Amino acid sequence: MTAATRGLQKVRATYGMALVLVPGPVIWLATGQLPSRRARRVAQVLGIRHLIQAALTTAAPEPAVLAIGGQVDTVHAASMLLLAAVSRAGRRAALTDALTEAAFAAAGFSAAEGFGGAFPGRRPG
């Protein structure tokens, strides 16, 4: 595992742990809004997802695993953009999360590329 990949997983695990343990302050810092109980619970579930993803990519830091993680982050970012489009109340939080997930996706794809670019469905060359 490269130093950059290790760093990515540490950042992801730290972010996930923060969402699980202190979702209210994390949401407030990101959005400037006091989160509802529901928003805190959703953040905790997403934090668990990040912890699982960090564990999986640490256990198997192969290009395909990192690329799949990037794809999961991309889908998450897209879902947050859709939520922002339809929810005025949740727009700021959704856009903040979309940007965060896009950054994780880019880092995941970059880490996979650092291993030789073996993306699922992509031919080398």
TIVEX-228390 format. One line per field, with one value per residue (C-alpha): residue number from 1; residue in one letter; x, z, y. Coordinates in nm, 4 decimals, always signed. Each point is the difference from the previous one (the first is absolute). Layout:
! residues N
papa	c(NUM,...)
rogu	c(a,...)
X	c(X,...)
Z	c(Z,...)
Y	c(Y,...)
END
This chain:
! residues 125
papa	c(1,2,3,4,5,6,7,8,9,10,11,12,13,14,15,16,17,18,19,20,21,22,23,24,25,26,27,28,29,30,31,32,33,34,35,36,37,38,39,40,41,42,43,44,45,46,47,48,49,50,51,52,53,54,55,56,57,58,59,60,61,62,63,64,65,66,67,68,69,70,71,72,73,74,75,76,77,78,79,80,81,82,83,84,85,86,87,88,89,90,91,92,93,94,95,96,97,98,99,100,101,102,103,104,105,106,107,108,109,110,111,112,113,114,115,116,117,118,119,120,121,122,123,124,125)
rogu	c(m,t,a,a,t,r,g,l,q,k,v,r,a,t,y,g,m,a,l,v,l,v,p,g,p,v,i,w,l,a,t,g,q,l,p,s,r,r,a,r,r,v,a,q,v,l,g,i,r,h,l,i,q,a,a,l,t,t,a,a,p,e,p,a,v,l,a,i,g,g,q,v,d,t,v,h,a,a,s,m,l,l,l,a,a,v,s,r,a,g,r,r,a,a,l,t,d,a,l,t,e,a,a,f,a,a,a,g,f,s,a,a,e,g,f,g,g,a,f,p,g,r,r,p,g)
X	c(+0.0000,+0.1353,+0.0333,-0.2725,-0.2387,+0.0731,-0.0612,-0.3304,-0.1194,+0.1048,-0.1915,-0.3036,+0.0077,+0.0385,-0.2888,-0.2129,+0.0800,-0.0886,-0.3348,-0.0735,+0.1107,-0.0825,-0.2325,-0.1631,+0.3175,+0.1282,-0.3217,-0.0057,+0.3623,-0.0680,-0.3293,-0.0405,-0.3374,-0.1146,-0.0781,-0.3185,+0.0050,-0.0695,+0.2935,+0.2303,-0.1144,+0.0499,+0.3487,+0.0793,-0.1072,+0.2158,+0.2873,-0.0330,+0.0116,+0.3244,+0.1501,-0.0892,+0.1394,+0.3232,+0.0361,-0.0656,+0.2412,+0.2648,-0.0394,+0.0130,+0.1653,-0.0147,-0.0824,-0.3397,-0.1025,+0.1104,-0.1804,-0.3198,+0.0263,+0.0297,-0.3098,-0.1920,+0.1065,-0.1059,-0.3476,-0.0270,+0.0996,-0.2562,-0.2744,+0.0836,-0.0243,-0.3458,-0.0992,+0.1256,-0.2123,-0.3220,+0.0502,+0.0313,+0.0363,+0.2774,+0.1734,+0.3018,+0.0740,-0.0546,+0.2318,+0.2665,-0.0239,+0.0088,+0.3255,+0.1478,-0.0961,+0.1336,+0.3331,+0.0050,-0.0888,+0.2795,+0.2491,-0.1127,+0.0308,+0.3393,+0.1190,-0.1180,+0.1796,+0.3158,-0.0058,+0.0119,-0.3482,-0.1738,-0.3582,-0.2839,-0.1035,+0.2998,+0.2667,+0.3620,+0.1874)
Z	c(+0.0000,-0.0919,+0.2513,-0.1843,+0.0195,+0.3715,+0.0501,-0.1874,+0.2179,+0.3185,-0.1092,-0.0954,+0.3301,+0.1998,-0.1875,+0.0481,+0.3714,+0.0402,-0.1724,+0.2256,+0.3306,-0.0365,-0.2988,+0.1311,+0.0234,-0.3336,-0.1759,+0.1739,-0.0983,-0.3611,-0.0443,+0.2776,+0.0747,+0.3047,-0.1216,+0.0756,+0.1786,-0.3347,-0.1650,+0.2814,-0.0406,-0.3775,+0.0559,+0.2379,-0.2595,-0.2609,+0.2488,+0.0422,-0.3794,-0.0067,+0.2768,-0.1863,-0.3252,+0.1732,+0.1526,-0.3298,-0.2005,+0.2711,+0.0049,-0.3806,-0.1436,-0.3551,-0.2980,-0.0609,+0.3667,+0.0081,-0.3274,+0.1238,+0.3118,-0.2264,-0.1849,+0.3281,+0.0950,-0.3448,+0.0364,+0.3486,-0.1341,-0.2811,+0.2454,+0.2104,-0.3068,-0.0684,+0.3616,-0.0228,-0.3101,+0.1720,+0.3653,+0.0796,+0.3717,-0.0502,-0.2909,+0.1853,+0.1747,-0.3209,-0.2026,+0.2708,+0.0068,-0.3810,-0.0039,+0.2726,-0.1844,-0.3300,+0.1721,+0.1393,-0.3462,-0.1663,+0.2634,-0.0374,-0.3783,+0.0297,+0.2438,-0.2387,-0.2858,+0.2119,-0.0009,-0.3775,-0.0926,+0.0061,+0.0082,-0.0336,-0.3632,-0.1224,-0.2158,+0.0804,-0.2520)
Y	c(+0.0000,+0.3410,+0.2819,+0.1933,-0.2961,-0.0423,+0.3705,-0.0174,-0.2853,+0.1830,+0.3106,-0.2116,-0.1895,+0.3223,+0.1607,-0.3114,-0.0140,+0.3690,-0.0566,-0.2979,+0.1538,+0.3719,+0.0428,+0.3180,+0.2098,-0.1357,+0.0987,+0.3371,+0.0726,-0.0992,+0.1806,+0.2552,-0.1567,-0.1919,-0.3523,-0.1857,-0.3337,-0.1679,+0.1798,-0.1133,-0.3626,+0.0123,+0.1445,-0.2862,-0.2581,+0.1733,+0.0042,-0.3752,-0.0349,+0.1986,-0.2129,-0.3187,+0.1370,+0.1063,-0.3479,-0.1766,+0.2131,-0.0317,-0.3788,-0.0282,+0.3134,-0.1269,+0.2233,-0.1612,+0.0366,+0.3642,+0.0707,-0.1643,+0.2154,+0.3029,-0.1129,-0.0348,+0.3526,+0.1271,-0.1537,+0.1499,+0.3442,-0.0280,-0.0966,+0.3065,+0.2247,-0.1437,+0.0601,+0.3582,+0.0517,-0.1060,+0.0977,+0.3656,-0.0725,-0.2543,+0.1718,+0.1372,-0.3291,-0.1976,+0.2238,-0.0130,-0.3786,-0.0171,+0.1975,-0.2184,-0.3175,+0.1364,+0.0642,-0.3550,-0.1359,+0.1955,-0.1147,-0.3611,+0.0076,+0.1696,-0.2678,-0.2724,+0.1734,+0.0096,-0.3799,-0.0108,+0.1116,-0.3375,+0.1256,-0.2494,-0.0158,+0.1970,-0.1525,+0.0848,+0.2033)
END
